Amino acid sequence: MHEIAEAIQQMPSRSWVPILVVTAIGIVLWAAGGRLLRTAFALLGFVFGAAVGWFLGHAVELGAPVGIIALVAALLLACVGTLAYRTAVAAGLAAVLAIAAPLAVWSVADIKGLEAAVSGPLGTPEPVLTAPVEPDPAADDPDPIDTWLAEIRGQGAESAGISEEVVDSLEAATTLAEQIVEQAGVVWEKIPESIRGQMIGATVVGGLIGFLVGTLATAFSATLVTAFAGSVTWMAGGWSAMSKAGVDGPWAPATPAAWLVLWFALALIGLAVQWTVRAKAADKPS
């Protein structure tokens, strides 16, 4: 996590904009996403359809005014977005449970101290024999994105039609993505091998249950999905903002169980907020 925080700190100052946008989107989803999700899908379909229709109207001779083509495409994709809402909610709940279930397994193992089970009778860890690691010849191959950015730097970003600011942002984003992938590998290596199979099984079962519940109870699942997804989104945005500001300290959870408890607590607060607002709206005289 420290390496990711350093990568975020090194990003250009303009990176504050996406960080704050992500945080704001997370808060809206967390507090009111269940009521806004269906409308958001229809609105996104309408806007995307209008853009596609406008482009087609100018690029292809269809024998109709561009505005009419854009309007028809917008209405069509708005209907598609509305119909896709149920599937998207089911997929979202499947994703939430597919993440939460293995985290719960890991948290239980962490609390019970299963990692200490591999120790000897006197508490001394048993020696682990490892095979020599063969060097990977592909590890020395240059990254294609880094190569492309270096070529742009070499010939001049402006002559390549890309500004220096865009190149700086791409380099920072590439570094951040590499750190996230590397830290994910580090986290996986920390997981005891004895529970990795259980975590994979929990991921599959959680995903299947989430998709089934999301399909059968769409309205309830929409509230559940937005509360959990919104909370983790603004948690990530808030943590990124603190990292960007250089706020360092013991405030971040240090164990998977602590992160899981924090996530569930914030999600439950979001559920309570959404249900309270919905109940008050239902009590208003029509």
C-alpha positions in Angstrom: 0.0 0.0 0.0 2.9 2.3 0.7 4.2 1.9 -2.8 0.8 2.7 -4.3 0.6 5.8 -2.1 4.0 7.0 -3.4 2.8 6.4 -7.0 -0.3 8.5 -6.3 1.8 11.3 -4.8 4.0 11.4 -7.9 1.0 11.9 -10.2 0.5 15.4 -11.7 -1.5 17.9 -9.8 -4.3 17.6 -12.3 -4.9 14.1 -11.0 -6.9 15.7 -8.2 -9.8 16.1 -10.6 -10.4 12.3 -11.3 -9.7 11.5 -7.6 -12.4 14.0 -6.5 -14.8 12.9 -9.2 -14.4 9.3 -8.2 -15.0 10.2 -4.5 -18.1 12.2 -5.4 -19.6 9.5 -7.6 -19.0 7.0 -4.7 -20.8 9.2 -2.2 -23.8 9.7 -4.6 -24.0 5.9 -5.2 -23.6 5.2 -1.5 -26.3 7.6 -0.3 -28.8 7.6 -3.2 -27.7 5.1 -5.8 -30.7 2.7 -5.4 -33.2 5.4 -6.5 -31.0 6.9 -9.2 -29.5 3.7 -10.9 -32.4 3.0 -13.3 -32.6 6.6 -14.4 -28.8 6.8 -14.7 -28.8 3.7 -17.1 -31.5 5.3 -19.2 -29.7 8.7 -19.3 -26.4 7.1 -20.2 -28.1 5.2 -23.0 -29.8 8.4 -24.2 -26.5 10.4 -24.2 -24.5 7.7 -25.8 -27.2 7.0 -28.4 -27.4 10.7 -29.3 -23.6 10.9 -29.7 -23.6 7.8 -31.9 -26.6 9.1 -34.0 -25.0 12.5 -34.4 -21.7 10.8 -35.6 -23.6 8.5 -38.0 -25.7 11.3 -39.4 -22.6 13.2 -40.3 -20.5 10.2 -41.5 -23.1 8.3 -43.5 -25.8 9.6 -45.9 -29.0 8.1 -44.4 -31.5 10.4 -46.1 -32.7 12.0 -42.9 -31.8 15.1 -40.8 -28.9 14.6 -38.4 -31.1 15.7 -35.5 -33.7 13.1 -36.2 -31.1 10.3 -36.5 -29.5 11.4 -33.2 -32.9 11.5 -31.5 -34.0 8.0 -32.7 -30.6 6.5 -31.7 -30.8 8.2 -28.3 -34.3 6.9 -27.6 -33.4 3.4 -28.8 -30.3 3.2 -26.6 -32.2 4.7 -23.7 -34.6 1.8 -23.9 -31.7 -0.6 -24.2 -30.1 1.0 -21.1 -33.4 0.6 -19.2 -33.6 -3.1 -20.2 -30.0 -3.7 -19.3 -30.6 -2.3 -15.8 -31.8 -5.6 -14.4 -28.8 -7.5 -15.8 -26.4 -4.9 -14.6 -27.8 -5.0 -11.1 -27.5 -8.8 -11.0 -23.9 -8.6 -12.3 -23.1 -5.9 -9.8 -24.3 -7.9 -6.8 -22.5 -10.9 -8.2 -19.3 -8.8 -8.2 -19.8 -7.5 -4.7 -20.4 -10.9 -3.2 -17.6 -12.4 -5.3 -15.3 -9.9 -3.6 -16.8 -10.0 -0.1 -16.9 -13.8 0.2 -13.2 -14.5 -0.2 -12.4 -11.5 2.0 -14.6 -13.0 4.7 -12.8 -16.3 4.4 -9.4 -14.6 4.6 -10.6 -12.5 7.6 -11.7 -15.6 9.5 -8.4 -17.3 8.8 -6.5 -14.2 9.8 -8.5 -13.9 13.1 -8.0 -17.6 13.9 -4.3 -17.3 13.2 -4.2 -20.1 10.6 -0.8 -18.9 9.5 0.6 -20.1 12.9 -0.6 -23.6 12.2 2.4 -24.3 10.0 4.8 -23.7 13.0 6.6 -26.6 14.8 5.7 -27.9 18.2 7.8 -25.3 20.0 6.5 -22.5 17.9 9.5 -22.4 15.6 8.5 -22.2 11.9 9.3 -25.3 10.0 11.8 -24.7 7.2 10.3 -24.4 3.8 12.2 -26.0 0.9 11.9 -24.0 -2.2 13.1 -24.8 -5.7 15.6 -22.5 -7.3 13.9 -19.8 -9.3 14.7 -19.9 -13.0 15.1 -16.5 -14.5 12.3 -15.5 -16.8 13.6 -14.3 -20.1 10.4 -12.4 -20.7 10.9 -10.3 -17.6 13.6 -8.3 -19.2 11.5 -7.5 -22.3 10.6 -3.8 -22.4 7.0 -2.8 -21.6 5.3 -1.8 -24.9 3.6 1.2 -23.2 6.9 2.4 -21.8 8.5 1.9 -25.2 5.8 3.9 -26.9 6.1 6.7 -24.4 9.9 6.8 -24.8 9.5 7.1 -28.5 7.1 10.0 -28.1 9.6 11.6 -25.7 12.4 11.1 -28.2 10.7 12.6 -31.2 8.9 15.3 -29.2 5.5 15.0 -27.8 4.2 18.0 -29.7 5.4 16.7 -33.1 3.6 13.4 -32.3 0.4 15.3 -31.8 0.3 14.7 -28.0 1.0 17.3 -25.4 3.6 16.9 -22.7 0.9 17.0 -20.0 -0.8 14.0 -21.6 2.5 12.1 -21.7 3.2 12.9 -18.1 -0.3 11.7 -17.1 0.1 8.5 -19.1 3.4 7.8 -17.5 2.0 8.4 -14.0 -1.0 6.3 -14.6 1.2 3.5 -16.0 3.4 3.6 -12.9 0.3 3.5 -10.7 -1.2 0.5 -12.5 2.1 -1.4 -12.3 2.3 -0.7 -8.5 -1.3 -2.0 -8.1 -0.6 -5.2 -10.0 2.6 -5.7 -8.1 0.9 -5.2 -4.7 -1.9 -7.5 -5.7 0.7 -10.2 -6.3 2.3 -9.4 -2.9 -1.1 -9.7 -1.2 -1.8 -13.1 -2.9 1.6 -14.4 -1.7 0.7 -13.5 1.9 -2.5 -15.6 1.8 -1.9 -19.0 3.3 -2.0 -21.7 0.7 -4.3 -23.7 2.9 -7.2 -21.3 2.3 -6.6 -20.2 -1.3 -8.9 -23.0 -2.6 -11.5 -21.9 -0.1 -11.2 -18.3 -1.3 -11.6 -19.3 -4.9 -14.6 -21.4 -4.1 -16.1 -18.6 -2.0 -15.6 -16.3 -5.0 -17.6 -18.6 -7.3 -20.4 -19.3 -4.8 -20.7 -15.6 -3.9 -20.9 -14.6 -7.5 -23.6 -17.2 -8.3 -25.7 -16.2 -5.3 -25.3 -12.5 -6.1 -26.4 -13.0 -9.7 -29.4 -15.1 -8.6 -30.6 -12.7 -5.9 -29.9 -9.7 -8.2 -32.1 -11.2 -10.9 -35.0 -12.1 -8.5 -35.0 -9.0 -6.3 -33.8 -6.2 -8.5 -35.0 -3.2 -6.5 -33.5 -4.5 -3.2 -30.3 -5.6 -5.0 -29.9 -2.1 -6.5 -29.8 -0.6 -3.1 -27.5 -3.2 -1.8 -25.1 -2.9 -4.8 -24.9 0.9 -4.7 -24.4 0.9 -1.0 -21.5 -1.5 -1.1 -20.0 -0.3 -4.4 -20.4 3.3 -3.5 -18.8 2.8 -0.1 -15.7 1.1 -1.6 -15.5 3.7 -4.3 -15.4 6.7 -2.0 -13.2 4.8 0.4 -10.7 4.3 -2.5 -11.2 7.9 -3.6 -10.7 9.2 0.0 -7.6 7.1 0.5 -6.2 8.3 -2.8 -6.9 11.9 -1.8 -5.1 11.5 1.5 -2.2 9.8 -0.2 -2.0 12.6 -2.8 -2.1 15.1 0.0 0.7 13.3 1.8 -1.4 12.5 4.9 0.4 9.5 6.3 -0.3 7.7 9.6 -1.8 4.7 11.3 -5.3 5.6 10.2 -5.6 3.0 7.5 -6.6 -0.5 8.4 -3.7 -2.9 8.5 -5.5 -6.3 8.2 -8.0 -7.8 5.8 -10.5 -8.2 8.6 -10.2 -4.5 9.5 -10.8 -3.5 5.9 -13.8 -5.9 5.6 -15.3 -4.5 8.9 -14.8 -0.9 7.7 -16.4 -1.7 4.3 -19.4 -3.5 5.8 -19.9 -0.7 8.4 -19.9 2.0 5.7 -22.1 -0.1 3.4 -24.7 -0.6 6.2 -24.7 3.1 6.9 -25.4 3.7 3.2 -28.2 1.1 3.3 -29.7 2.9 6.3 -29.5 6.3 4.6 -31.1 5.0 1.4 -33.9 3.1 3.2 -34.6 6.1 5.4 -34.9 8.4 2.5 -37.1 6.0 0.6 -39.4 5.5 3.6 -39.8 9.2 4.1 -40.6 9.6 0.4 -43.2 6.8 0.6 -44.8 8.4 3.7 -45.4 11.7 1.9 -49.1 12.3 0.8 -49.5 12.1 -2.9 
